[in-house]
Amino acid sequence: MTTTRTLPDPVKAPKIELHVHLEGAIRPATLLDIARRNDLPLPVNTVEELTALYEFTDFKHFLEVWVLTTNCLRTPDDFREIVVNYAAEAASFGAVYLEAIFSPAERVIRGVVGWDEIFTGYVEGAVEARERYGVTVRFTPDLYRGLDLAVAEECARTAVRYRDRGVVGLGLGGMETAAPAARYRSAFDIARDGGLALVPHAGEGAGPASVQEVIDLGAARIRHGIRAVEDPDVLKQIVDRGLVLDVCPTSNLRTRVVPSLSEHPLPLLREAGVSCTINTDDPAMFGTDLGREYEVAAMLGVSAADAYAAGVAGALCDEETRSRLRELGGLSIG
């Protein structure tokens, strides 16, 4: 702990976070409360038991627990609440802009809630978050690998309908080996034709071929992408195209994608000239927060200023917002 204190304290610096799953950002006590009020009890009953459940053996185990615990979310008020709560937490660490992820299809295919109830809850939460905490929240909802294509296309159409209310992109998550990203090309085309960007997960649980695939599909930014370091050609394409990677150090350790912090590829990515944002991913499930991730990033050679500049470059916002973010971060306009 003392080693982190010898570094420049990054906690008060302005921050941009582009990769946080709102379902995985719900602190255990709140998640238990939501489950009780929806009469959908979790497999555990206390904060301590839920925290213990978050000891993951690998990435697949993490996904299993994620589905098991987050499907107690059912109402627009649930979705609104988790946006506001995370905005408050992130603001306490200096966050001024968030691009938050949510996974609507999982709830819709279970028949418990409709598309509009989910999206409305989230976008209304963003309005409240801005009013109460001054944080701008935009959304990049996720499809997941293995999802039925017709459902994926409907999700994309719904996301486009909410473009004017803060949805800026469409993502793809889940187990990278479950299905190729190209299977969802038609859904991505719907999103792109409607003005949304493509922001898939890749190069996390699978190797550089996964990153190459989403580059070929026209990714505007890549969530994780860290295994691109294993292929010099893929790495060069990322640099040449100016693609920003959303790096989540603690997440990579907790899902055992990276064996140890000393082996994390973030320094190699930065050495190659890749712009990397710093993010929590699923902070409640990984026992981290935005301040801690910036401390870890500093240990790996990425300053708060570096991460902020990458966030400005990678954000899927309008130019007015980007200019405001540059000013907040003390960046030159040119």
Sequence and secondary structure as in RCSB ss.txt:
>XXXX:A:sequence
MTTTRTLPDPVKAPKIELHVHLEGAIRPATLLDIARRNDLPLPVNTVEELTALYEFTDFKHFLEVWVLTTNCLRT
PDDFREIVVNYAAEAASFGAVYLEAIFSPAERVIRGVVGWDEIFTGYVEGAVEARERYGVTVRFTPDLYRGLDLA
VAEECARTAVRYRDRGVVGLGLGGMETAAPAARYRSAFDIARDGGLALVPHAGEGAGPASVQEVIDLGAARIRHG
IRAVEDPDVLKQIVDRGLVLDVCPTSNLRTRVVPSLSEHPLPLLREAGVSCTINTDDPAMFGTDLGREYEVAAML
GVSAADAYAAGVAGALCDEETRSRLRELGGLSIG
>XXXX:A:secstr
 HHHHTS   TTS EEEEEEEGGGGS HHHHHHHHHHTT   S  SHHHHHHHT  SSHHHHHHHHHHHHTT  S
HHHHHHHHHHHHHHHHTTTEEEEEEE  HHHHHTTTSS HHHHHHHHHHHHHHHHHHH  EEEE  EEETT  HH
HHHHHHHHHHHTGGGTB EEEEES TTTS GGGGHHHHHHHHHTT EEEEEESSSS HHHHHHHHHTT SSEEE 
GGGGG HHHHHHHHHHT EEEE HHHHHHTTSSS GGG SHHHHHHTT EEEE  BSHHHHT  HHHHHHHHHHT
T  HHHHHHHHHHH    HHHHHHHHHHTT    
